[in-house]
Amino acid sequence: MKLIPYSVHNGNENMQIDCDLLEDAINQSSESAVFRLYGWSPKCISIGRNQKGDFLTKINDIDVVRRVTGGRALLHDNEVTYSCVVPISKIPNGNNIKESYKYISSVLINFFKNFDVALDFGEDKKISTHFDYCMLLSTGADVCYKGKKIIGSAQYRKDGYILQHGSILFGYNRELLEHLFNEEISGIITVNEILPEITKEVFIKKLEDFIKKTDIL
């Protein structure tokens, strides 16, 4: 598996890079996976492929971008974002969407074991159109800690390949989230809360080192 080390870009750049990785894999008939880590500057809200954005409260210094993947909106702020491009054929039962989510996400679950942190997949919850913020929903393939969501992911498939990307919450500004999405924020947890002694820089370096060694993809 190839690692693209952590870098910071604006919203349009980040989404374009992910799409370019997918197109490169298709054009080259790649048989290996690519795993990328990144951040966002300035803060950015990404909206799902088919999601309307009229619910948002506008703030001048926050970008808005549309993802190629589905799902609900995310505020990309104090987080570590990942993306993975992989042939469907490389994933056991890869044609099953939920199973492919779980298989790719297991890279992150296995990483957290290094800190003696046990993550798992949340239970399915009935999706309500009231929740526009992605982290308030659970599909049964989202990654949780003690029932609280910590990693939200989305997928897009094209020509036998999967692009999956997602947000690993490092911390969050509750007041800002509730202002932007006009709803109460609950049921989520962050790396800061679980591992208060670790900095984001150390977390990223350890994650990069782990991905370089993993052979799951």
ChimeraX attribute file (.defattr): number of C-alpha atoms within 10 A of each C-alpha:
attribute: neighborCount
match mode: 1-to-1
recipient: residues
	/A:1	18
	/A:2	14
	/A:3	16
	/A:4	17
	/A:5	16
	/A:6	17
	/A:7	12
	/A:8	14
	/A:9	14
	/A:10	16
	/A:11	23
	/A:12	16
	/A:13	13
	/A:14	21
	/A:15	19
	/A:16	13
	/A:17	14
	/A:18	21
	/A:19	18
	/A:20	12
	/A:21	19
	/A:22	25
	/A:23	17
	/A:24	13
	/A:25	22
	/A:26	19
	/A:27	10
	/A:28	8
	/A:29	13
	/A:30	15
	/A:31	16
	/A:32	13
	/A:33	18
	/A:34	20
	/A:35	23
	/A:36	21
	/A:37	20
	/A:38	18
	/A:39	21
	/A:40	23
	/A:41	14
	/A:42	15
	/A:43	17
	/A:44	19
	/A:45	23
	/A:46	24
	/A:47	24
	/A:48	21
	/A:49	17
	/A:50	13
	/A:51	15
	/A:52	13
	/A:53	17
	/A:54	7
	/A:55	10
	/A:56	16
	/A:57	12
	/A:58	13
	/A:59	11
	/A:60	5
	/A:61	9
	/A:62	15
	/A:63	19
	/A:64	22
	/A:65	19
	/A:66	19
	/A:67	27
	/A:68	20
	/A:69	21
	/A:70	16
	/A:71	21
	/A:72	25
	/A:73	25
	/A:74	22
	/A:75	25
	/A:76	24
	/A:77	21
	/A:78	18
	/A:79	21
	/A:80	22
	/A:81	25
	/A:82	21
	/A:83	25
	/A:84	25
	/A:85	31
	/A:86	27
	/A:87	24
	/A:88	21
	/A:89	13
	/A:90	15
	/A:91	18
	/A:92	11
	/A:93	13
	/A:94	18
	/A:95	12
	/A:96	11
	/A:97	16
	/A:98	14
	/A:99	16
	/A:100	21
	/A:101	22
	/A:102	18
	/A:103	19
	/A:104	21
	/A:105	23
	/A:106	17
	/A:107	17
	/A:108	19
	/A:109	20
	/A:110	16
	/A:111	20
	/A:112	15
	/A:113	11
	/A:114	12
	/A:115	10
	/A:116	9
	/A:117	14
	/A:118	14
	/A:119	22
	/A:120	20
	/A:121	22
	/A:122	19
	/A:123	14
	/A:124	12
	/A:125	11
	/A:126	9
	/A:127	11
	/A:128	9
	/A:129	7
	/A:130	7
	/A:131	17
	/A:132	23
	/A:133	23
	/A:134	18
	/A:135	25
	/A:136	20
	/A:137	22
	/A:138	22
	/A:139	16
	/A:140	17
	/A:141	22
	/A:142	25
	/A:143	27
	/A:144	24
	/A:145	19
	/A:146	14
	/A:147	16
	/A:148	21
	/A:149	25
	/A:150	23
	/A:151	29
	/A:152	25
	/A:153	25
	/A:154	21
	/A:155	20
	/A:156	18
	/A:157	17
	/A:158	12
	/A:159	13
	/A:160	14
	/A:161	23
	/A:162	26
	/A:163	24
	/A:164	23
	/A:165	26
	/A:166	20
	/A:167	24
	/A:168	22
	/A:169	22
	/A:170	23
	/A:171	17
	/A:172	17
	/A:173	10
	/A:174	12
	/A:175	10
	/A:176	12
	/A:177	17
	/A:178	14
	/A:179	14
	/A:180	17
	/A:181	19
	/A:182	15
	/A:183	14
	/A:184	14
	/A:185	15
	/A:186	11
	/A:187	14
	/A:188	18
	/A:189	22
	/A:190	21
	/A:191	22
	/A:192	15
	/A:193	10
	/A:194	14
	/A:195	13
	/A:196	10
	/A:197	9
	/A:198	11
	/A:199	12
	/A:200	16
	/A:201	10
	/A:202	10
	/A:203	14
	/A:204	16
	/A:205	12
	/A:206	13
	/A:207	19
	/A:208	19
	/A:209	13
	/A:210	16
	/A:211	21
	/A:212	14
	/A:213	10
	/A:214	12
	/A:215	9
	/A:216	13
	/A:217	20
